[in-house]
């Protein structure tokens, strides 16, 4: 009986530790910014959303990218492009993924 109670106690401790660890896996702001950037690039119709992307001929997009040109599409390519408000909105809209 004592052995059974000891096993039950150990199993409970492991379960509680796993639950506590799962609650601490909240995505950081930088991780969310990276997700927003990836989603932004994926939603751009062409190859050259960002300067660091490659054109269809394999060359670097650079100044030909949508990010580099004024007007039109404005994809987020760098973490500085993503505002705190966008991160907060992403957290609100993606509660199951954000935590």
SETIMAR-516597 format. One record per atom (N, C-alpha, C): residue number from 1; residue in one letter; atom name; z negated, y negated, x. Coordinates in nm, 4 decimals. Each point is the difference from the previous one (the first is absolute). Example, Ala and Ser with C-alpha at 12.3 -4.5 7.8 and 13.67 -1.06 7.14 Angstrom:
2
@num 1 | residu A | atome N | up -0.7800 | north 0.5690 | east 1.3190 .
@num 1 | residu A | atome CA | up 0.0000 | north -0.1190 | east -0.0890 .
@num 1 | residu A | atome C | up 0.0000 | north -0.1200 | east 0.0900 .
@num 2 | residu S | atome N | up 0.0720 | north -0.1050 | east -0.0350 .
@num 2 | residu S | atome CA | up -0.0060 | north -0.1190 | east 0.0820 .
@num 2 | residu S | atome C | up -0.0730 | north -0.1090 | east -0.0770 .
end
This chain:
99
@num 1 | residu X | atome N | up 0.0000 | north 0.1189 | east 0.0820 .
@num 1 | residu X | atome CA | up 0.0000 | north -0.1189 | east -0.0820 .
@num 1 | residu X | atome C | up 0.0000 | north -0.1259 | east 0.0869 .
@num 2 | residu X | atome N | up -0.0824 | north 0.0019 | east 0.1071 .
@num 2 | residu X | atome CA | up -0.0056 | north -0.1161 | east 0.0882 .
@num 2 | residu X | atome C | up 0.1353 | north -0.0234 | east 0.0666 .
@num 3 | residu X | atome N | up 0.0658 | north 0.1101 | east 0.0358 .
@num 3 | residu X | atome CA | up 0.1309 | north -0.0092 | east 0.0643 .
@num 3 | residu X | atome C | up 0.1012 | north -0.0642 | east -0.0957 .
@num 4 | residu X | atome N | up -0.0062 | north 0.0398 | east -0.1264 .
@num 4 | residu X | atome CA | up 0.0898 | north -0.0552 | east -0.1019 .
@num 4 | residu X | atome C | up -0.0228 | north -0.1506 | east -0.0151 .
@num 5 | residu X | atome N | up -0.1257 | north -0.0417 | east -0.0070 .
@num 5 | residu X | atome CA | up -0.0320 | north -0.1421 | east -0.0143 .
@num 5 | residu X | atome C | up 0.0449 | north -0.0796 | east 0.1224 .
@num 6 | residu X | atome N | up -0.0132 | north 0.0589 | east 0.1164 .
@num 6 | residu X | atome CA | up 0.0439 | north -0.0665 | east 0.1222 .
@num 6 | residu X | atome C | up 0.1513 | north -0.0194 | east -0.0014 .
@num 7 | residu X | atome N | up 0.0738 | north 0.1034 | east -0.0414 .
@num 7 | residu X | atome CA | up 0.1457 | north -0.0108 | east -0.0100 .
@num 7 | residu X | atome C | up 0.0401 | north -0.1053 | east -0.1034 .
@num 8 | residu X | atome N | up -0.0706 | north -0.0030 | east -0.1112 .
@num 8 | residu X | atome CA | up 0.0282 | north -0.0973 | east -0.1052 .
@num 8 | residu X | atome C | up -0.0261 | north -0.1420 | east 0.0506 .
@num 9 | residu X | atome N | up -0.1079 | north -0.0175 | east 0.0731 .
@num 9 | residu X | atome CA | up -0.0325 | north -0.1305 | east 0.0567 .
@num 9 | residu X | atome C | up 0.1065 | north -0.0433 | east 0.1006 .
@num 10 | residu X | atome N | up 0.0429 | north 0.0898 | east 0.0853 .
@num 10 | residu X | atome CA | up 0.1039 | north -0.0319 | east 0.0988 .
@num 10 | residu X | atome C | up 0.1317 | north -0.0365 | east -0.0683 .
@num 11 | residu X | atome N | up 0.0366 | north 0.0760 | east -0.1013 .
@num 11 | residu X | atome CA | up 0.1240 | north -0.0276 | east -0.0732 .
@num 11 | residu X | atome C | up -0.0071 | north -0.1361 | east -0.0680 .
@num 12 | residu X | atome N | up -0.1157 | north -0.0328 | east -0.0553 .
@num 12 | residu X | atome CA | up -0.0177 | north -0.1301 | east -0.0647 .
@num 12 | residu X | atome C | up 0.0138 | north -0.1137 | east 0.1004 .
@num 13 | residu X | atome N | up -0.0574 | north 0.0170 | east 0.1176 .
@num 13 | residu X | atome CA | up 0.0100 | north -0.1028 | east 0.1046 .
@num 13 | residu X | atome C | up 0.1449 | north -0.0214 | east 0.0424 .
@num 14 | residu X | atome N | up 0.0735 | north 0.1077 | east 0.0170 .
@num 14 | residu X | atome CA | up 0.1411 | north -0.0098 | east 0.0385 .
@num 14 | residu X | atome C | up 0.0790 | north -0.0716 | east -0.1087 .
@num 15 | residu X | atome N | up -0.0253 | north 0.0356 | east -0.1247 .
@num 15 | residu X | atome CA | up 0.0701 | north -0.0622 | east -0.1123 .
@num 15 | residu X | atome C | up -0.0309 | north -0.1492 | east -0.0078 .
@num 16 | residu X | atome N | up -0.1246 | north -0.0371 | east 0.0163 .
@num 16 | residu X | atome CA | up -0.0378 | north -0.1414 | east -0.0034 .
@num 16 | residu X | atome C | up 0.0626 | north -0.0768 | east 0.1158 .
@num 17 | residu X | atome N | up 0.0037 | north 0.0590 | east 0.1163 .
@num 17 | residu X | atome CA | up 0.0607 | north -0.0660 | east 0.1160 .
@num 17 | residu X | atome C | up 0.1497 | north -0.0200 | east -0.0217 .
@num 18 | residu X | atome N | up 0.0664 | north 0.0988 | east -0.0558 .
@num 18 | residu X | atome CA | up 0.1439 | north -0.0109 | east -0.0259 .
@num 18 | residu X | atome C | up 0.0279 | north -0.1071 | east -0.1039 .
@num 19 | residu X | atome N | up -0.0840 | north -0.0083 | east -0.1026 .
@num 19 | residu X | atome CA | up 0.0170 | north -0.1014 | east -0.1037 .
@num 19 | residu X | atome C | up -0.0209 | north -0.1392 | east 0.0580 .
@num 20 | residu X | atome N | up -0.1017 | north -0.0176 | east 0.0811 .
@num 20 | residu X | atome CA | up -0.0263 | north -0.1299 | east 0.0615 .
@num 20 | residu X | atome C | up 0.1140 | north -0.0394 | east 0.0921 .
@num 21 | residu X | atome N | up 0.0542 | north 0.0957 | east 0.0738 .
@num 21 | residu X | atome CA | up 0.1109 | north -0.0283 | east 0.0906 .
@num 21 | residu X | atome C | up 0.1246 | north -0.0394 | east -0.0781 .
@num 22 | residu X | atome N | up 0.0247 | north 0.0649 | east -0.1126 .
@num 22 | residu X | atome CA | up 0.1179 | north -0.0316 | east -0.0816 .
@num 22 | residu X | atome C | up -0.0079 | north -0.1415 | east -0.0551 .
@num 23 | residu X | atome N | up -0.1189 | north -0.0479 | east -0.0302 .
@num 23 | residu X | atome CA | up -0.0156 | north -0.1358 | east -0.0521 .
@num 23 | residu X | atome C | up 0.0247 | north -0.1046 | east 0.1080 .
@num 24 | residu X | atome N | up -0.0106 | north 0.0353 | east 0.1259 .
@num 24 | residu X | atome CA | up 0.0176 | north -0.0940 | east 0.1101 .
@num 24 | residu X | atome C | up 0.1419 | north -0.0020 | east 0.0540 .
@num 25 | residu X | atome N | up 0.0954 | north 0.0575 | east -0.0713 .
@num 25 | residu X | atome CA | up 0.1373 | north 0.0054 | east 0.0487 .
@num 25 | residu X | atome C | up 0.0859 | north -0.1109 | east -0.0603 .
@num 26 | residu X | atome N | up -0.0601 | north -0.1102 | east -0.0352 .
@num 26 | residu X | atome CA | up 0.0725 | north -0.1135 | east -0.0560 .
@num 26 | residu X | atome C | up 0.1004 | north -0.0512 | east 0.1028 .
@num 27 | residu X | atome N | up 0.1205 | north -0.0302 | east -0.0479 .
@num 27 | residu X | atome CA | up 0.1036 | north -0.0517 | east 0.0895 .
@num 27 | residu X | atome C | up -0.0377 | north -0.1390 | east 0.0493 .
@num 28 | residu X | atome N | up 0.0256 | north -0.0262 | east 0.1266 .
@num 28 | residu X | atome CA | up -0.0268 | north -0.1321 | east 0.0563 .
@num 28 | residu X | atome C | up 0.1096 | north -0.0968 | east -0.0431 .
@num 29 | residu X | atome N | up -0.0248 | north -0.1293 | east 0.0162 .
@num 29 | residu X | atome CA | up 0.1016 | north -0.1011 | east -0.0317 .
@num 29 | residu X | atome C | up 0.1255 | north 0.0222 | east 0.0832 .
@num 30 | residu X | atome N | up -0.0162 | north 0.0349 | east 0.1275 .
@num 30 | residu X | atome CA | up 0.1169 | north 0.0235 | east 0.0856 .
@num 30 | residu X | atome C | up 0.0817 | north 0.1199 | east -0.0470 .
@num 31 | residu X | atome N | up -0.0677 | north 0.1045 | east -0.0463 .
@num 31 | residu X | atome CA | up 0.0723 | north 0.1161 | east -0.0525 .
@num 31 | residu X | atome C | up 0.0783 | north -0.0373 | east -0.1261 .
@num 32 | residu X | atome N | up -0.0619 | north -0.0798 | east -0.0857 .
@num 32 | residu X | atome CA | up 0.0684 | north -0.0435 | east -0.1219 .
@num 32 | residu X | atome C | up 0.1165 | north -0.0918 | east 0.0343 .
@num 33 | residu X | atome N | up -0.0180 | north -0.0888 | east 0.0972 .
@num 33 | residu X | atome CA | up 0.1107 | north -0.0862 | east 0.0428 .
@num 33 | residu X | atome C | up 0.1178 | north 0.0843 | east 0.0468 .
@num 34 | residu X | atome N | up -0.0271 | north 0.1053 | east 0.0746 .
@num 34 | residu X | atome CA | up 0.1072 | north 0.0875 | east 0.0483 .
@num 34 | residu X | atome C | up 0.0708 | north 0.0683 | east -0.1167 .
@num 35 | residu X | atome N | up -0.0749 | north 0.0420 | east -0.0995 .
@num 35 | residu X | atome CA | up 0.0602 | north 0.0616 | east -0.1187 .
@num 35 | residu X | atome C | up 0.0882 | north -0.1011 | east -0.0727 .
@num 36 | residu X | atome N | up -0.0492 | north -0.1230 | east -0.0156 .
@num 36 | residu X | atome CA | up 0.0777 | north -0.1046 | east -0.0672 .
@num 36 | residu X | atome C | up 0.1290 | north -0.0265 | east 0.0761 .
@num 37 | residu X | atome N | up -0.0072 | north -0.0046 | east 0.1322 .
@num 37 | residu X | atome CA | up 0.1197 | north -0.0214 | east 0.0827 .
@num 37 | residu X | atome C | up 0.0990 | north 0.1140 | east -0.0208 .
@num 38 | residu X | atome N | up -0.0478 | north 0.1234 | east 0.0050 .
@num 38 | residu X | atome CA | up 0.0883 | north 0.1160 | east -0.0183 .
@num 38 | residu X | atome C | up 0.0651 | north -0.0010 | east -0.1379 .
@num 39 | residu X | atome N | up -0.0771 | north -0.0356 | east -0.1032 .
@num 39 | residu X | atome CA | up 0.0551 | north -0.0077 | east -0.1355 .
@num 39 | residu X | atome C | up 0.1019 | north -0.1130 | east -0.0110 .
@num 40 | residu X | atome N | up -0.0274 | north -0.1113 | east 0.0664 .
@num 40 | residu X | atome CA | up 0.0912 | north -0.1143 | east -0.0025 .
@num 40 | residu X | atome C | up 0.1330 | north 0.0348 | east 0.0652 .
@num 41 | residu X | atome N | up -0.0061 | north 0.0643 | east 0.1148 .
@num 41 | residu X | atome CA | up 0.1226 | north 0.0397 | east 0.0710 .
@num 41 | residu X | atome C | up 0.0767 | north 0.1037 | east -0.0815 .
@num 42 | residu X | atome N | up -0.0721 | north 0.0951 | east -0.0593 .
@num 42 | residu X | atome CA | up 0.0653 | north 0.1046 | east -0.0794 .
@num 42 | residu X | atome C | up 0.0705 | north -0.0572 | east -0.1226 .
@num 43 | residu X | atome N | up -0.0521 | north -0.1103 | east -0.0537 .
@num 43 | residu X | atome CA | up 0.0608 | north -0.0578 | east -0.1198 .
@num 43 | residu X | atome C | up 0.1209 | north -0.0877 | east 0.0321 .
@num 44 | residu X | atome N | up 0.0228 | north -0.0298 | east 0.1283 .
@num 44 | residu X | atome CA | up 0.1158 | north -0.0808 | east 0.0393 .
@num 44 | residu X | atome C | up 0.1251 | north 0.0875 | east -0.0027 .
@num 45 | residu X | atome N | up 0.1063 | north -0.0521 | east -0.0588 .
@num 45 | residu X | atome CA | up 0.1215 | north 0.0802 | east -0.0218 .
@num 45 | residu X | atome C | up 0.0779 | north 0.0308 | east 0.1280 .
@num 46 | residu X | atome N | up -0.0015 | north -0.0882 | east 0.0974 .
@num 46 | residu X | atome CA | up 0.0812 | north 0.0201 | east 0.1199 .
@num 46 | residu X | atome C | up -0.0757 | north 0.0635 | east 0.1149 .
@num 47 | residu X | atome N | up 0.0661 | north 0.0044 | east 0.1165 .
@num 47 | residu X | atome CA | up -0.0606 | north 0.0575 | east 0.1208 .
@num 47 | residu X | atome C | up -0.0857 | north -0.1001 | east 0.0761 .
@num 48 | residu X | atome N | up 0.0285 | north -0.1274 | east -0.0157 .
@num 48 | residu X | atome CA | up -0.0617 | north -0.1022 | east 0.0849 .
@num 48 | residu X | atome C | up -0.1050 | north -0.0831 | east -0.0725 .
@num 49 | residu X | atome N | up -0.1029 | north 0.0637 | east -0.0483 .
@num 49 | residu X | atome CA | up -0.1092 | north -0.0744 | east -0.0627 .
@num 49 | residu X | atome C | up -0.0747 | north -0.0812 | east 0.1055 .
@num 50 | residu X | atome N | up -0.0265 | north 0.0615 | east 0.1153 .
@num 50 | residu X | atome CA | up -0.0817 | north -0.0623 | east 0.1044 .
@num 50 | residu X | atome C | up 0.0754 | north -0.0060 | east 0.1322 .
@num 51 | residu X | atome N | up -0.0386 | north -0.0943 | east 0.0866 .
@num 51 | residu X | atome CA | up 0.0676 | north -0.0134 | east 0.1293 .
@num 51 | residu X | atome C | up -0.0039 | north 0.1267 | east 0.0850 .
@num 52 | residu X | atome N | up -0.1041 | north 0.0790 | east -0.0128 .
@num 52 | residu X | atome CA | up -0.0137 | north 0.1207 | east 0.0822 .
@num 52 | residu X | atome C | up 0.0722 | north 0.1215 | east -0.0578 .
@num 53 | residu X | atome N | up 0.0589 | north -0.0134 | east -0.1201 .
@num 53 | residu X | atome CA | up 0.0782 | north 0.1097 | east -0.0584 .
@num 53 | residu X | atome C | up 0.1337 | north 0.0127 | east 0.0710 .
@num 54 | residu X | atome N | up 0.0669 | north 0.1121 | east -0.0225 .
@num 54 | residu X | atome CA | up 0.1316 | north 0.0237 | east 0.0593 .
@num 54 | residu X | atome C | up 0.1084 | north -0.0156 | east -0.1053 .
@num 55 | residu X | atome N | up 0.1092 | north -0.0634 | east 0.0394 .
@num 55 | residu X | atome CA | up 0.1166 | north -0.0141 | east -0.0873 .
@num 55 | residu X | atome C | up 0.0726 | north 0.1336 | east -0.0072 .
@num 56 | residu X | atome N | up 0.0985 | north 0.0090 | east -0.0877 .
@num 56 | residu X | atome CA | up 0.0726 | north 0.1264 | east -0.0172 .
@num 56 | residu X | atome C | up 0.0734 | north 0.0430 | east 0.1269 .
@num 57 | residu X | atome N | up 0.0324 | north -0.0964 | east 0.0873 .
@num 57 | residu X | atome CA | up 0.0684 | north 0.0351 | east 0.1253 .
@num 57 | residu X | atome C | up -0.0981 | north 0.0339 | east 0.1122 .
@num 58 | residu X | atome N | up -0.1300 | north -0.0001 | east -0.0313 .
@num 58 | residu X | atome CA | up -0.1015 | north 0.0361 | east 0.0982 .
@num 58 | residu X | atome C | up -0.0591 | north -0.1168 | east 0.0770 .
@num 59 | residu X | atome N | up 0.0586 | north -0.1184 | east -0.0135 .
@num 59 | residu X | atome CA | up -0.0536 | north -0.1163 | east 0.0714 .
@num 59 | residu X | atome C | up -0.1236 | north -0.0530 | east -0.0721 .
@num 60 | residu X | atome N | up -0.0784 | north -0.0768 | east 0.0712 .
@num 60 | residu X | atome CA | up -0.1199 | north -0.0593 | east -0.0583 .
@num 60 | residu X | atome C | up 0.0405 | north -0.1133 | east -0.0944 .
@num 61 | residu X | atome N | up -0.0665 | north -0.0109 | east -0.1141 .
@num 61 | residu X | atome CA | up 0.0369 | north -0.1013 | east -0.0997 .
@num 61 | residu X | atome C | up -0.0291 | north -0.1421 | east 0.0485 .
@num 62 | residu X | atome N | up -0.1150 | north -0.0213 | east 0.0611 .
@num 62 | residu X | atome CA | up -0.0339 | north -0.1313 | east 0.0545 .
@num 62 | residu X | atome C | up 0.0178 | north -0.1125 | east -0.1002 .
@num 63 | residu X | atome N | up 0.0761 | north -0.1024 | east 0.0395 .
@num 63 | residu X | atome CA | up 0.0218 | north -0.1181 | east -0.0832 .
@num 63 | residu X | atome C | up 0.0833 | north 0.0256 | east -0.1238 .
@num 64 | residu X | atome N | up 0.0609 | north 0.1156 | east -0.0104 .
@num 64 | residu X | atome CA | up 0.0791 | north 0.0342 | east -0.1193 .
@num 64 | residu X | atome C | up -0.0864 | north 0.0590 | east -0.1106 .
@num 65 | residu X | atome N | up -0.1264 | north 0.0206 | east 0.0267 .
@num 65 | residu X | atome CA | up -0.0879 | north 0.0628 | east -0.0991 .
@num 65 | residu X | atome C | up -0.0302 | north -0.0951 | east -0.1154 .
@num 66 | residu X | atome N | up -0.0351 | north 0.0582 | east -0.1143 .
@num 66 | residu X | atome CA | up -0.0380 | north -0.0805 | east -0.1165 .
@num 66 | residu X | atome C | up -0.1230 | north -0.0840 | east 0.0311 .
@num 67 | residu X | atome N | up -0.0920 | north 0.0535 | east 0.0782 .
@num 67 | residu X | atome CA | up -0.1217 | north -0.0722 | east 0.0369 .
@num 67 | residu X | atome C | up 0.0335 | north -0.1256 | east 0.0792 .
@num 68 | residu X | atome N | up 0.1043 | north 0.0048 | east 0.0827 .
@num 68 | residu X | atome CA | up 0.0367 | north -0.1117 | east 0.0874 .
@num 68 | residu X | atome C | up 0.0798 | north -0.1087 | east -0.0710 .
@num 69 | residu X | atome N | up 0.0616 | north 0.0345 | east -0.1115 .
@num 69 | residu X | atome CA | up 0.0867 | north -0.0955 | east -0.0704 .
@num 69 | residu X | atome C | up -0.0772 | north -0.0722 | east -0.1098 .
@num 70 | residu X | atome N | up 0.0287 | north -0.1279 | east -0.0149 .
@num 70 | residu X | atome CA | up -0.0633 | north -0.0803 | east -0.1050 .
@num 70 | residu X | atome C | up 0.0661 | north 0.0305 | east -0.1341 .
@num 71 | residu X | atome N | up -0.0798 | north -0.0019 | east -0.1054 .
@num 71 | residu X | atome CA | up 0.0513 | north 0.0259 | east -0.1340 .
@num 71 | residu X | atome C | up 0.0228 | north 0.1480 | east -0.0221 .
@num 72 | residu X | atome N | up 0.0191 | north 0.0379 | east -0.1237 .
@num 72 | residu X | atome CA | up 0.0259 | north 0.1404 | east -0.0303 .
@num 72 | residu X | atome C | up -0.1239 | north 0.0862 | east 0.0134 .
@num 73 | residu X | atome N | up 0.0208 | north 0.1234 | east 0.0396 .
@num 73 | residu X | atome CA | up -0.1102 | north 0.0961 | east 0.0130 .
@num 73 | residu X | atome C | up -0.0955 | north -0.0433 | east 0.1106 .
@num 74 | residu X | atome N | up -0.1272 | north 0.0258 | east -0.0215 .
@num 74 | residu X | atome CA | up -0.1014 | north -0.0343 | east 0.0998 .
@num 74 | residu X | atome C | up -0.0954 | north 0.1183 | east 0.0173 .
@num 75 | residu X | atome N | up 0.0469 | north 0.1064 | east 0.0642 .
@num 75 | residu X | atome CA | up -0.0874 | north 0.1166 | east 0.0172 .
@num 75 | residu X | atome C | up -0.1161 | north -0.0297 | east 0.0947 .
@num 76 | residu X | atome N | up -0.1103 | north 0.0687 | east -0.0214 .
@num 76 | residu X | atome CA | up -0.1132 | north -0.0084 | east 0.0921 .
@num 76 | residu X | atome C | up 0.0280 | north 0.0965 | east 0.1148 .
@num 77 | residu X | atome N | up 0.0053 | north -0.0537 | east 0.1214 .
@num 77 | residu X | atome CA | up 0.0306 | north 0.0824 | east 0.1170 .
@num 77 | residu X | atome C | up -0.1172 | north 0.0113 | east 0.0965 .
@num 78 | residu X | atome N | up -0.0890 | north -0.0974 | east -0.0033 .
@num 78 | residu X | atome CA | up -0.1119 | north -0.0062 | east 0.0935 .
@num 78 | residu X | atome C | up -0.1296 | north -0.0207 | east -0.0779 .
@num 79 | residu X | atome N | up -0.1108 | north 0.0423 | east 0.0588 .
@num 79 | residu X | atome CA | up -0.1293 | north -0.0112 | east -0.0681 .
@num 79 | residu X | atome C | up -0.0330 | north -0.1439 | east -0.0371 .
@num 80 | residu X | atome N | up 0.0439 | north -0.0962 | east 0.0803 .
@num 80 | residu X | atome CA | up -0.0249 | north -0.1406 | east -0.0326 .
@num 80 | residu X | atome C | up 0.0768 | north -0.0449 | east -0.1242 .
@num 81 | residu X | atome N | up 0.1018 | north 0.0745 | east -0.0394 .
@num 81 | residu X | atome CA | up 0.0776 | north -0.0325 | east -0.1204 .
@num 81 | residu X | atome C | up -0.0754 | north 0.0357 | east -0.1276 .
@num 82 | residu X | atome N | up -0.0994 | north 0.0860 | east 0.0105 .
@num 82 | residu X | atome CA | up -0.0738 | north 0.0489 | east -0.1165 .
@num 82 | residu X | atome C | up -0.1286 | north -0.0810 | east -0.0152 .
@num 83 | residu X | atome N | up -0.0161 | north -0.0623 | east -0.1169 .
@num 83 | residu X | atome CA | up -0.1160 | north -0.0856 | east -0.0243 .
@num 83 | residu X | atome C | up -0.1204 | north 0.0809 | east -0.0487 .
@num 84 | residu X | atome N | up -0.1170 | north -0.0623 | east 0.0054 .
@num 84 | residu X | atome CA | up -0.1218 | north 0.0628 | east -0.0522 .
@num 84 | residu X | atome C | up 0.0140 | north 0.0262 | east -0.1495 .
@num 85 | residu X | atome N | up 0.0688 | north -0.0917 | east -0.0688 .
@num 85 | residu X | atome CA | up 0.0214 | north 0.0166 | east -0.1438 .
@num 85 | residu X | atome C | up 0.0851 | north 0.1238 | east -0.0287 .
@num 86 | residu X | atome N | up 0.1015 | north 0.0237 | east 0.0823 .
@num 86 | residu X | atome CA | up 0.0842 | north 0.1186 | east -0.0181 .
@num 86 | residu X | atome C | up -0.0807 | north 0.1277 | east 0.0230 .
@num 87 | residu X | atome N | up -0.0869 | north -0.0018 | east 0.0999 .
@num 87 | residu X | atome CA | up -0.0858 | north 0.1160 | east 0.0272 .
@num 87 | residu X | atome C | up -0.0924 | north 0.0243 | east -0.1192 .
@num 88 | residu X | atome N | up -0.0611 | north -0.1071 | east -0.0525 .
@num 88 | residu X | atome CA | up -0.0899 | north 0.0130 | east -0.1152 .
@num 88 | residu X | atome C | up 0.0756 | north 0.0516 | east -0.1219 .
@num 89 | residu X | atome N | up 0.1214 | north -0.0501 | east -0.0223 .
@num 89 | residu X | atome CA | up 0.0812 | north 0.0446 | east -0.1132 .
@num 89 | residu X | atome C | up 0.0368 | north 0.1477 | east 0.0162 .
@num 90 | residu X | atome N | up 0.0343 | north 0.0405 | east 0.1238 .
@num 90 | residu X | atome CA | up 0.0346 | north 0.1397 | east 0.0254 .
@num 90 | residu X | atome C | up -0.1205 | north 0.0893 | east -0.0294 .
@num 91 | residu X | atome N | up -0.1185 | north -0.0426 | east 0.0460 .
@num 91 | residu X | atome CA | up -0.1225 | north 0.0773 | east -0.0265 .
@num 91 | residu X | atome C | up -0.0217 | north 0.0151 | east -0.1510 .
@num 92 | residu X | atome N | up 0.0185 | north -0.1098 | east -0.0735 .
@num 92 | residu X | atome CA | up -0.0203 | north 0.0022 | east -0.1452 .
@num 92 | residu X | atome C | up 0.1001 | north 0.0928 | east -0.0688 .
@num 93 | residu X | atome N | up 0.1247 | north -0.0050 | east 0.0434 .
@num 93 | residu X | atome CA | up 0.1056 | north 0.0797 | east -0.0629 .
@num 93 | residu X | atome C | up 0.0013 | north 0.1461 | east 0.0453 .
@num 94 | residu X | atome N | up -0.0684 | north 0.0305 | east 0.1095 .
@num 94 | residu X | atome CA | up 0.0020 | north 0.1352 | east 0.0573 .
@num 94 | residu X | atome C | up -0.1413 | north 0.0510 | east 0.0250 .
@num 95 | residu X | atome N | up -0.0847 | north -0.0144 | east -0.0988 .
@num 95 | residu X | atome CA | up -0.1416 | north 0.0360 | east 0.0172 .
@num 95 | residu X | atome C | up -0.0196 | north 0.1432 | east 0.0471 .
@num 96 | residu X | atome N | up 0.0797 | north 0.0922 | east -0.0500 .
@num 96 | residu X | atome CA | up -0.0181 | north 0.1401 | east 0.0398 .
@num 96 | residu X | atome C | up 0.0408 | north 0.0226 | east 0.1453 .
@num 97 | residu X | atome N | up 0.0993 | north -0.0732 | east 0.0492 .
@num 97 | residu X | atome CA | up 0.0446 | north 0.0145 | east 0.1391 .
@num 97 | residu X | atome C | up -0.0843 | north -0.0831 | east 0.0955 .
@num 98 | residu X | atome N | up -0.0558 | north -0.1103 | east -0.0482 .
@num 98 | residu X | atome CA | up -0.0699 | north -0.0948 | east 0.0867 .
@num 98 | residu X | atome C | up -0.1389 | north 0.0473 | east 0.0390 .
@num 99 | residu X | atome N | up -0.0526 | north 0.0992 | east -0.0661 .
@num 99 | residu X | atome CA | up -0.1382 | north 0.0383 | east 0.0276 .
@num 99 | residu X | atome C | up -0.0106 | north 0.1353 | east 0.0603 .
end
